[in-house]
Amino acid sequence: MERHDPPVYIVVPGRTYRTDTVDATHLPVFHQIEGLAVDTDIKFGDLKGTLLHFAKEFFGPQSTVRMRPHFFPFTEPSAELDVSCFACDGGEPGCRVCGGSGWIELLGCGMVDPNVLEAVGYDPAQLSGFAFGVGVERLAMVRHGIKTVKHFIDNDVRFLEQF
């Protein structure tokens, strides 16, 4: 954004490092795809429509998704997109994949904070945008019914051979 005039539409891959504790759905190092759209008249409905369309295409028309409010530092408002749990299909009390909630957090997203637009020299009165970030391993986990994301780092050839 600092080097290009708007409109800006990008989708970029990268490696992400966090202080997450390893569990069925979290790793401290993972691969992420980030998306950003900045243009005139972009609304939250554009973000929601884009992500819901992606989810239905990627996971199939039978998939159930929801958006819920969340906090992320560079977007406002912000949300998380969740997909229904493939392991228990609705919240089995002991489900390790979704923690019994029936939902798996898929990605974080939101409208680009006007202060971010201003910081790169864009006029927030004229422009708006949305951003999202989704873990590649999480996408593969949900799409292929893999019950723990740890399989991606175990180096067990039996796991790899099924694909």
N, C-alpha and C positions, 0 to 999 in steps of 0.2 A: 504494500500500500504506500510505503514511503517513496517508491520509485516509479509508480504507475498512476496515471490519472484514471479516475473512474470512467466507466464501470469496471468492476473487478469481479471475476467469477473464477474460482480456483478449487481444485481438489488435489491434495498433496499427501503422500505417505511419509512416515517418519517413525523413528524409535522414540519411545517415551519411557522415562524413568520416574518412579514414584516410591514413596515409603510404605506402600501397601504390604500388608501381611499376606503371605500365600494362603489361599483357600480355594474352594472349588471354582470361583469366578474371578479371582484377582491374582496378578503377578506383579512384582516390583519393576519388571522390564517387559514391555510389550510393544507391538507395532500398532500404529494408529493412522487412520485416514482422517485428515481435517478438511473441512469445506468452508468456504467463505464466499458470500455474495454481497456486493455493495453496489448500489445503483439508486436511481430515483424511485420513490414510491414502493419500496420493499416493506412488506408487512409481516407480522407474526403468522398470519394465515399462509403466506408463501412458504415460510419455514415448515410449518406443520404439514402442508400439502406435499412438499418435497419429500419429507421424511416418511410420511405415511405411504406415499407411492413407492418409495424405495423398499420399505419393509414388506409390503404386499408382493412386490416383484421378487425380492430376494428370498423370502420365507414362504411365499405362496399365499393365495387369496384366503385360505382358512386361518391364517395367523391373526392373533388378537394383540393389538398394541394399545398403549395408553401414554399420554404425556402428563407429567406432574411437575409442579413448581420445584425449583431447586436454586441454589446459589452458585454462580461461577463468576470470577473476578472481572472478566472483560465483556460480559454480556448482561443486559438488563432489558426486559425480563429474561430469566433463564429457566430451563426445564430439563428433565431427563425423559428419555423415551425408553419405555419398558416393553418387553415382549412376554407373552404368557409362557410359563415354564413348560418345557417339553418333557421334563422328567416326571412331574406329578400332575400336570394339567390342572392346576388350580389350588395348590396350597396344602399338600399333604403335610401334616405337622412335623414330621421328621425329615423332610426333603433337604438334603445337603446342597443341592444346586441353587435353590431359590430361598433357602432359609425358612421354608414354610409359608412364604408370602404368596406364592403362585405366580410371581413375576420375576423376570431377570432384567436388571438394568442393562440397556443396550448401548446408549450413548448420551452424552451431554450436549446441550445446544442452547441457543438463545439469540436475541437481537443484539447486534454490536452496540456497545455502550457509546453514546454520543461523545464522551470524553476521549475514547479511542479514535474515533473519526477525526476529532479536532486535533489530536496529538500528531496525526500524520498529514495534517494540512487540508483535510476535507471539511466541507461546510455541513455540519449536522442538521442545519435547517433545510438543506437541499437533498441530502443523501441519507440513506439508511441501509442496514444490511443485517444478514444473519450469519451465524457460524455454528459448526458442529464438529465433534470429534468422536470417532468410533474405533474401538479396538478390533483389529483384524482377527485376533485369536478368539475374541468373544463372538464375532460374527460366525466364524467357522464352528465354534462350539455349539451355538444354538442351531445353526443350519443342519449340522450333521449329528445332533443328539449326543455330543460328547459330554459326559457328566462331570468332568473336572478339567479345567484349563491347564492343569499341571502336566497333562499328557504331552503338551506341546514342547516341554523342556526336559522331559525324562529321557530322551534319546533311546526309546524302546522301539526297535524295528518292527515288532509285532503291531504296534499302534499305527505306524506308517504304512505297513503293508495292506491295511484294510482300505486304503485310498488308492 
